[in-house]
Amino acid sequence: MPKPTGPNPHDPKLPYYETEPFGMDFFRTARERHVAHATCACTPAQLFEIFEDEVSWTKWPIGITGVEWTSPRPLGKGATRIVRMAGGFEIYETFFAWEPGRELAFHITGETQPVWSRFGEHYQVEDLGGGRCRLTWTVAFDPRDTFARIQFLMRPLMAAGFKLYMRRLEKLAARWGK
């Protein structure tokens, strides 16, 4: 396992592995990418309320135990947050695209375990009218170390997991949109 790249700027008690930033092109060129879709019974504005709500992140993506926005509100381009995962794993995110009701994108700036050299997510929202919207969610990453070696095993599991997340988000959005 590689050595941490430096002190953790978020929690000195935890290791820190710096990751590489990137732009929108990475969502098309990454070594690993997954695309999933959800049709939500809520407006694009309501879907963004879900995205901004710290607690909602523990409801649809399995494994997230907490989210903490580390930027002041209102949130927007440049916003940062800490995502805490089961097992004590933390990732540190910076949003580089933020158009309310339309689009979000982030890349991680660091992590507490050496899983990815680059990782990010792109959320594109299309208004379908009638209080409905469609989400296209792209997850893109370059794995490193052990995670890179087992990617051939993880790829189908991750694809199935992301589809499950979308079904869970659709259920949450239906309750949110009422």
PyMOL commands that set and color helices and strands:
alter all, ss='L'
color gray80, all
select helices_A, chain A and resi 26-29+44-52+55-58+86-88+145-149+151-176
alter helices_A, ss='H'
color red, helices_A
select strands_A, chain A and resi 17-18+32-40+64-69+80-85+90-99+103-111+116-129+132-143
alter strands_A, ss='S'
color yellow, strands_A
deselect
rebuild
show_as cartoon
